Amino acid sequence: MKPVFDAKALYELLLVIPRGKVVTYATLAEMMGNRGFARAVGNALHKNPDGDKYPCYKVVNAKGQLAPAFVFGGIDEQKRRLEAEGIEVKDGRVDLEKYGYNLF
């Protein structure tokens, strides 16, 4: 049976990312049980129903780059929210070695 993507479960996973940490789309997909869900994760985050409750700003790509089309105000707003948590953003990128979080 093919795994089914569950956006609601994704939003709940965002709540376990500790303050001052980020995850990648692929890491979230893995945490959901299927690394192949990475693109679906991105699409669902763009449709996040509540950016204050579900911190999608903590999600970056595999290179640590911010989302140019961050749904709640663009890349500058994503940067502002990350920096408010003490995460350094340099040239639109986060150091995954320092700030990356992996539940595994």
DSSP file (Angstrom, degrees, kcal/mol; ACC not computed):
  #  RESIDUE AA STRUCTURE BP1 BP2  ACC     N-H-->O    O-->H-N    N-H-->O    O-->H-N    TCO  KAPPA ALPHA  PHI   PSI    X-CA   Y-CA   Z-CA
    1    1 A M              0   0    0      0, 0.0     0, 0.0     0, 0.0     0, 0.0   0.000 360.0 360.0 360.0 133.2    0.0    0.0    0.0
    2    2 A K        -     0   0    0      1,-0.1     2,-0.0     0, 0.0     0, 0.0  -0.531 360.0-110.1 -74.8 133.4    1.3    3.4   -1.0
    3    3 A P        -     0   0    0      0, 0.0     2,-0.4     0, 0.0    -1,-0.1  -0.320  30.3-135.3 -63.2 145.8    1.9    5.9    1.9
    4    4 A V        -     0   0    0      2,-0.0     2,-0.3    -2,-0.0     0, 0.0  -0.873  12.2-124.1-107.3 134.6   -0.5    8.8    2.1
    5    5 A F        -     0   0    0     -2,-0.4     2,-0.5     1,-0.0    27,-0.0  -0.606  22.4-163.7 -77.5 132.8    0.6   12.3    2.7
    6    6 A D     >  -     0   0    0     -2,-0.3     4,-1.8     1,-0.1     3,-0.3  -0.900   9.7-171.6-123.2 100.2   -1.1   13.9    5.7
    7    7 A A  H  > S+     0   0    0     -2,-0.5     4,-2.5     1,-0.2     5,-0.2   0.852  87.5  57.2 -60.7 -36.2   -0.7   17.7    5.9
    8    8 A K  H  > S+     0   0    0      1,-0.2     4,-1.7     2,-0.2    -1,-0.2   0.910 106.7  48.6 -63.0 -41.3   -2.3   17.9    9.3
    9    9 A A  H  > S+     0   0    0     -3,-0.3     4,-1.8     1,-0.2    -1,-0.2   0.874 109.2  54.7 -64.6 -37.1    0.4   15.5   10.7
   10   10 A L  H  X S+     0   0    0     -4,-1.8     4,-1.5     1,-0.2    -2,-0.2   0.943 106.1  50.4 -60.5 -48.2    3.0   17.7    8.9
   11   11 A Y  H  X S+     0   0    0     -4,-2.5     4,-0.6     1,-0.2    -1,-0.2   0.877 109.2  51.8 -60.7 -37.2    1.8   20.8   10.7
   12   12 A E  H >< S+     0   0    0     -4,-1.7     3,-0.9     1,-0.2     4,-0.3   0.858 103.8  58.1 -67.4 -34.7    1.9   19.0   14.1
   13   13 A L  H >< S+     0   0    0     -4,-1.8     3,-1.7     1,-0.2     4,-0.4   0.843  95.0  65.0 -63.4 -32.7    5.6   18.0   13.3
   14   14 A L  H >< S+     0   0    0     -4,-1.5     3,-1.0     1,-0.3    -1,-0.2   0.812  93.1  63.4 -58.4 -28.5    6.5   21.6   13.0
   15   15 A L  T << S+     0   0    0     -3,-0.9    -1,-0.3    -4,-0.6    -2,-0.2   0.667  95.7  57.7 -72.8 -16.7    5.6   22.0   16.7
   16   16 A V  T <  S+     0   0    0     -3,-1.7    -1,-0.2    -4,-0.3    -2,-0.2   0.527  76.1 107.7 -92.5  -5.1    8.4   19.6   17.8
   17   17 A I  S <  S-     0   0    0     -3,-1.0     3,-0.1    -4,-0.4     4,-0.1  -0.616  75.4-123.8 -73.1 119.8   11.2   21.6   16.1
   18   18 A P    >   -     0   0    0      0, 0.0     3,-1.6     0, 0.0    -1,-0.1  -0.195  30.7 -87.4 -64.7 155.0   13.1   23.2   19.1
   19   19 A R  T 3  S+     0   0    0      1,-0.3     3,-0.1    67,-0.0    67,-0.0  -0.359 116.4  25.5 -57.2 136.9   13.6   27.0   19.4
   20   20 A G  T 3  S+     0   0    0      1,-0.3     2,-0.3    -3,-0.1    -1,-0.3   0.597 105.5 100.5  82.4  11.1   16.7   28.0   17.5
   21   21 A K    <   -     0   0    0     -3,-1.6     2,-0.3    -4,-0.1    -1,-0.3  -0.903  50.0-162.1-127.7 156.9   16.7   25.0   15.1
   22   22 A V  B     -a  100   0A   0     77,-2.5    79,-2.4    -2,-0.3     2,-0.3  -0.875   3.9-155.5-128.6 163.6   15.6   24.5   11.5
   23   23 A V  E     -b   59   0B   0     35,-2.5    37,-2.5    -2,-0.3     2,-0.2  -0.915  17.7-120.1-132.5 162.9   14.8   21.4    9.4
   24   24 A T  E  >  -b   60   0B   0     -2,-0.3     4,-2.2    77,-0.3    37,-0.2  -0.602  28.2-111.2 -97.1 164.4   14.9   20.7    5.7
   25   25 A Y  H  > S+     0   0    0     35,-1.1     4,-2.3     1,-0.2     5,-0.1   0.913 120.8  51.0 -57.8 -43.3   11.9   19.7    3.6
   26   26 A A  H  > S+     0   0    0      2,-0.2     4,-2.7     1,-0.2    -1,-0.2   0.873 106.8  53.3 -65.4 -37.6   13.5   16.3    3.2
   27   27 A T  H  > S+     0   0    0      2,-0.2     4,-2.6     1,-0.2    -1,-0.2   0.925 109.9  47.8 -63.6 -43.4   14.0   15.9    6.9
   28   28 A L  H  X S+     0   0    0     -4,-2.2     4,-1.3     2,-0.2    -2,-0.2   0.913 111.1  51.3 -62.3 -41.2   10.3   16.6    7.5
   29   29 A A  H  <>S+     0   0    0     -4,-2.3     5,-2.3     1,-0.2     3,-0.4   0.925 110.7  48.5 -60.9 -44.2    9.4   14.1    4.8
   30   30 A E  H ><5S+     0   0    0     -4,-2.7     3,-1.8     1,-0.2    -2,-0.2   0.911 107.5  54.6 -60.2 -43.3   11.6   11.5    6.5
   31   31 A M  H 3<5S+     0   0    0     -4,-2.6    -1,-0.2     1,-0.3    -2,-0.2   0.776 106.1  53.9 -62.7 -24.9   10.0   12.3    9.8
   32   32 A M  T 3<5S-     0   0    0     -4,-1.3    -1,-0.3    -3,-0.4    -2,-0.2   0.491 126.3-103.4 -87.2  -4.1    6.6   11.6    8.1
   33   33 A G  T < 5S+     0   0    0     -3,-1.8     2,-0.3    -4,-0.3    -3,-0.2   0.483  97.1  72.0 101.3   2.1    7.9    8.2    7.0
   34   34 A N    > < -     0   0    0     -5,-2.3     3,-2.4    -6,-0.2    -2,-0.1  -0.784  54.3-162.2-155.2 106.4    8.7    8.9    3.3
   35   35 A R  G >  S+     0   0    0      1,-0.3     3,-1.4    -2,-0.3    -5,-0.2   0.754  91.3  72.2 -58.4 -24.0   11.6   10.9    2.0
   36   36 A G  G 3  S+     0   0    0      1,-0.3     3,-0.5    -7,-0.1     4,-0.3   0.575  80.1  74.7 -68.3  -9.1    9.7   11.1   -1.3
   37   37 A F  G <>  +     0   0    0     -3,-2.4     4,-2.6     1,-0.2    -1,-0.3   0.424  62.4 106.4 -81.8   1.8    7.2   13.5    0.3
   38   38 A A  H <> S+     0   0    0     -3,-1.4     4,-1.9     1,-0.3    -1,-0.2   0.874  81.4  44.4 -53.6 -44.5    9.7   16.4    0.3
   39   39 A R  H  > S+     0   0    0     -3,-0.5     4,-2.2     1,-0.2    -1,-0.3   0.898 112.8  51.6 -67.8 -39.7    7.9   18.2   -2.6
   40   40 A A  H  > S+     0   0    0     -4,-0.3     4,-2.6     1,-0.2    -2,-0.2   0.863 106.1  56.2 -64.1 -35.0    4.5   17.6   -1.0
   41   41 A V  H  X S+     0   0    0     -4,-2.6     4,-2.5     2,-0.2    -2,-0.2   0.943 107.5  48.5 -59.9 -48.1    5.9   19.1    2.3
   42   42 A G  H  X S+     0   0    0     -4,-1.9     4,-1.6     1,-0.2    -2,-0.2   0.910 112.3  48.2 -59.3 -44.2    6.9   22.3    0.4
   43   43 A N  H  X S+     0   0    0     -4,-2.2     4,-0.6     1,-0.2    -1,-0.2   0.917 112.7  47.9 -63.5 -43.4    3.4   22.6   -1.2
   44   44 A A  H >< S+     0   0    0     -4,-2.6     3,-0.8     1,-0.2    -2,-0.2   0.877 108.7  53.9 -66.6 -37.6    1.7   22.0    2.2
   45   45 A L  H >< S+     0   0    0     -4,-2.5     3,-1.4     1,-0.3    -1,-0.2   0.855 103.0  57.4 -65.4 -33.2    3.8   24.5    3.9
   46   46 A H  H 3< S+     0   0    0     -4,-1.6    -1,-0.3     1,-0.3    -2,-0.2   0.712 110.1  45.4 -68.6 -18.5    2.9   27.1    1.3
   47   47 A K  T << S+     0   0    0     -3,-0.8    -1,-0.3    -4,-0.6    -2,-0.2   0.179  80.1 153.1-106.9  14.7   -0.8   26.4    2.3
   48   48 A N    <   -     0   0    0     -3,-1.4     3,-0.3     1,-0.2    -3,-0.1  -0.207  37.4-150.4 -48.0 123.9   -0.1   26.6    6.1
   49   49 A P  S    S+     0   0    0      0, 0.0     2,-0.2     0, 0.0    -1,-0.2   0.690  82.7  24.1 -75.5 -17.4   -3.4   27.7    7.7
   50   50 A D     >  -     0   0    0      4,-0.1     4,-3.1     1,-0.1     3,-0.3  -0.700  57.8-176.3-154.1  93.2   -1.8   29.4   10.6
   51   51 A G  T  4 S+     0   0    0     -3,-0.3     6,-0.3     1,-0.2     5,-0.1   0.701  88.0  53.9 -66.4 -21.0    1.8   30.7   10.4
   52   52 A D  T  4 S+     0   0    0      1,-0.1    -1,-0.2     3,-0.1    -2,-0.0   0.857 116.7  36.2 -80.2 -35.8    1.8   31.8   14.1
   53   53 A K  T  4 S+     0   0    0     -3,-0.3    -2,-0.2     1,-0.2    -1,-0.1   0.900 121.8  44.3 -81.2 -43.3    0.8   28.4   15.4
   54   54 A Y  S  < S-     0   0    0     -4,-3.1     2,-2.4     1,-0.0    -1,-0.2  -0.881  81.3-145.8-109.1 104.2    2.7   26.2   12.9
   55   55 A P    >   +     0   0    0      0, 0.0     3,-1.7     0, 0.0    -4,-0.1  -0.365  34.7 158.1 -76.2  71.8    6.2   27.6   12.5
   56   56 A C  G >   +     0   0    0     -2,-2.4     3,-1.7     1,-0.3    -4,-0.1   0.666  62.6  79.9 -68.2 -13.8    6.9   26.9    8.8
   57   57 A Y  G 3  S+     0   0    0      1,-0.3    -1,-0.3    -6,-0.3    10,-0.1   0.674  80.5  69.2 -65.1 -14.6    9.6   29.6    8.8
   58   58 A K  G <  S+     0   0    0     -3,-1.7   -35,-2.5   -36,-0.1     2,-0.5   0.346  82.0  93.0 -84.6   7.3   11.8   27.0   10.4
   59   59 A V  E <   +b   23   0B   0     -3,-1.7     8,-0.3   -37,-0.2     2,-0.2  -0.896  49.7 166.7-108.8 128.6   12.0   24.9    7.2
   60   60 A V  E     -b   24   0B   0    -37,-2.5   -35,-1.1    -2,-0.5     6,-0.2  -0.783  36.8 -92.9-129.0 171.2   14.8   25.5    4.7
   61   61 A N    >   -     0   0    0      4,-2.2     3,-2.4    -2,-0.2    -1,-0.1  -0.215  50.8 -86.4 -82.0-179.5   16.0   23.6    1.6
   62   62 A A  T 3  S+     0   0    0      1,-0.3    -1,-0.1     2,-0.1    34,-0.1   0.683 130.0  51.3 -62.6 -19.3   18.8   21.0    1.6
   63   63 A K  T 3  S-     0   0    0      2,-0.1    -1,-0.3    32,-0.0    33,-0.1   0.383 120.8-106.8 -95.8   1.8   21.4   23.8    1.2
   64   64 A G    <   +     0   0    0     -3,-2.4    30,-2.4     1,-0.3     2,-0.2   0.552  69.6 151.1  85.4   7.7   20.0   25.8    4.2
   65   65 A Q  B     -C   93   0C   0     28,-0.2    -4,-2.2     1,-0.1    -1,-0.3  -0.468  45.1-118.7 -78.6 144.8   18.5   28.4    1.9
   66   66 A L        -     0   0    0     26,-2.3    -6,-0.1    -6,-0.2    -1,-0.1  -0.281  35.5 -94.9 -73.1 164.9   15.4   30.3    2.9
   67   67 A A    >   -     0   0    0     -8,-0.3     3,-1.6     1,-0.2    11,-0.2  -0.742  24.7-154.6 -85.7 116.8   12.2   30.1    0.8
   68   68 A P  T 3  S+     0   0    0      0, 0.0     7,-0.7     0, 0.0    -1,-0.2   0.804  97.4  43.4 -60.3 -27.7   12.0   33.0   -1.7
   69   69 A A  T 3  S+     0   0    0      5,-0.2     4,-0.1     6,-0.1     5,-0.1  -0.172  79.3 173.8-110.6  39.2    8.2   32.7   -1.7
   70   70 A F    X>  -     0   0    0     -3,-1.6     4,-2.5     1,-0.2     3,-0.7  -0.272  32.3-135.0 -51.5 124.5    7.8   32.3    2.1
   71   71 A V  T 34 S+     0   0    0      1,-0.3     2,-0.3     2,-0.2    -1,-0.2   0.709  93.5  57.5 -62.6 -26.3    4.0   32.4    2.4
   72   72 A F  T 34 S-     0   0    0      2,-0.1    -1,-0.3     1,-0.1    -2,-0.1  -0.297 137.2 -35.7-105.4  50.1    3.8   34.8    5.4
   73   73 A G  T <> S-     0   0    0     -3,-0.7     4,-0.5    -2,-0.3     3,-0.3   0.508  93.4 -92.4 119.9   5.6    5.7   37.8    4.1
   74   74 A G  H >X  -     0   0    0     -4,-2.5     4,-1.9     1,-0.2     3,-0.5  -0.181  65.4 -44.3  84.8-178.3    8.5   36.6    1.8
   75   75 A I  H 3> S+     0   0    0     -7,-0.7     4,-2.5     1,-0.2    -1,-0.2   0.819 131.7  57.6 -61.6 -35.8   12.1   35.8    2.5
   76   76 A D  H 3> S+     0   0    0     -3,-0.3     4,-2.2     1,-0.2    -1,-0.2   0.883 108.1  47.4 -65.2 -36.4   12.7   39.0    4.6
   77   77 A E  H <X S+     0   0    0     -4,-0.5     4,-2.5    -3,-0.5    -2,-0.2   0.896 110.6  51.2 -71.3 -39.7   10.0   37.9    7.0
   78   78 A Q  H  X S+     0   0    0     -4,-1.9     4,-2.3     1,-0.2    -2,-0.2   0.931 111.5  48.7 -60.8 -44.0   11.3   34.4    7.2
   79   79 A K  H  X S+     0   0    0     -4,-2.5     4,-2.7     1,-0.2     5,-0.2   0.918 110.2  51.1 -60.6 -45.0   14.8   35.8    8.0
   80   80 A R  H  X S+     0   0    0     -4,-2.2     4,-1.7     1,-0.2    -1,-0.2   0.912 111.1  47.8 -60.2 -44.0   13.4   38.1   10.6
   81   81 A R  H  X S+     0   0    0     -4,-2.5     4,-0.6     2,-0.2    -1,-0.2   0.896 113.0  47.9 -66.4 -40.4   11.5   35.2   12.4
   82   82 A L  H ><>S+     0   0    0     -4,-2.3     5,-2.1     1,-0.2     3,-1.3   0.934 111.6  49.6 -65.2 -45.3   14.6   33.0   12.3
   83   83 A E  H ><5S+     0   0    0     -4,-2.7     3,-1.7     1,-0.3    -1,-0.2   0.823 101.5  63.3 -64.7 -30.2   16.8   35.7   13.7
   84   84 A A  H 3<5S+     0   0    0     -4,-1.7    -1,-0.3     1,-0.3    -2,-0.2   0.732 103.8  49.9 -64.5 -20.9   14.3   36.4   16.4
   85   85 A E  T <<5S-     0   0    0     -3,-1.3    -1,-0.3    -4,-0.6    -2,-0.2   0.316 127.4-100.8 -97.8   6.1   15.1   32.8   17.6
   86   86 A G  T < 5S+     0   0    0     -3,-1.7     2,-0.6     1,-0.3    -3,-0.2   0.612  75.7 142.7  87.4  11.6   18.8   33.4   17.5
   87   87 A I      < -     0   0    0     -5,-2.1     2,-0.4    -6,-0.1    -1,-0.3  -0.774  47.7-133.5 -90.1 122.4   19.4   31.7   14.2
   88   88 A E        -     0   0    0     -2,-0.6     2,-0.5    -3,-0.1     7,-0.5  -0.607  17.9-164.5 -78.4 129.2   22.0   33.4   12.1
   89   89 A V  E     -D   94   0C   0     -2,-0.4     2,-0.5     5,-0.1     5,-0.2  -0.969   8.5-178.5-115.3 120.8   21.1   34.0    8.4
   90   90 A K  E >   -D   93   0C   0      3,-2.8     3,-0.9    -2,-0.5    -2,-0.0  -0.977  69.5 -15.4-125.8 121.1   23.9   34.8    6.1
   91   91 A D  T 3  S-     0   0    0     -2,-0.5    -1,-0.2     1,-0.2     3,-0.1   0.875 128.4 -53.2  55.1  41.1   23.3   35.5    2.4
   92   92 A G  T 3  S+     0   0    0      1,-0.2   -26,-2.3   -27,-0.1     2,-0.3   0.707 119.1 105.4  72.7  20.4   19.9   34.0    2.6
   93   93 A R  E <   -CD  65  90C   0     -3,-0.9    -3,-2.8   -28,-0.2     2,-0.4  -0.969  57.2-146.8-138.4 148.8   21.2   30.8    4.1
   94   94 A V  E     - D   0  89C   0    -30,-2.4     2,-0.9    -2,-0.3    -5,-0.1  -0.903  30.4-114.6-111.6 141.3   21.3   29.0    7.5
   95   95 A D     >  -     0   0    0     -7,-0.5     4,-3.0    -2,-0.4     3,-0.4  -0.664  26.3-166.6 -76.6 106.2   24.2   26.9    8.7
   96   96 A L  H  > S+     0   0    0     -2,-0.9     4,-1.7     1,-0.2    -1,-0.2   0.796  84.4  60.8 -68.2 -28.1   22.7   23.4    8.9
   97   97 A E  H  4 S+     0   0    0      1,-0.2    -1,-0.2     2,-0.2    -2,-0.1   0.894 117.2  31.1 -62.9 -38.2   25.6   22.0   10.8
   98   98 A K  H  4 S+     0   0    0     -3,-0.4    -2,-0.2     1,-0.1    -1,-0.2   0.866 136.0  22.5 -87.6 -40.7   24.9   24.5   13.6
   99   99 A Y  H  < S+     0   0    0     -4,-3.0   -77,-2.5   -11,-0.1    -3,-0.2   0.488  89.1 117.7-111.5  -5.8   21.2   25.0   13.4
  100  100 A G  B  <  -a   22   0A   0     -4,-1.7     2,-0.4    -5,-0.4   -77,-0.2  -0.359  44.7-159.2 -69.7 144.0   19.9   21.8   11.8
  101  101 A Y        +     0   0    0    -79,-2.4     2,-0.4    -2,-0.1   -77,-0.3  -0.980  11.4 180.0-124.8 134.7   17.5   19.6   13.7
  102  102 A N        -     0   0    0     -2,-0.4   -79,-0.0   -79,-0.1   -74,-0.0  -0.964  22.3-151.3-136.8 119.5   16.9   15.9   13.0
  103  103 A L              0   0    0     -2,-0.4    -1,-0.1     1,-0.3   -76,-0.0   0.750 360.0 360.0 -58.4 -25.2   14.5   13.9   15.2
  104  104 A F              0   0    0     -3,-0.1    -1,-0.3     0, 0.0    -3,-0.0   0.473 360.0 360.0 -83.5 360.0   16.5   10.8   14.4
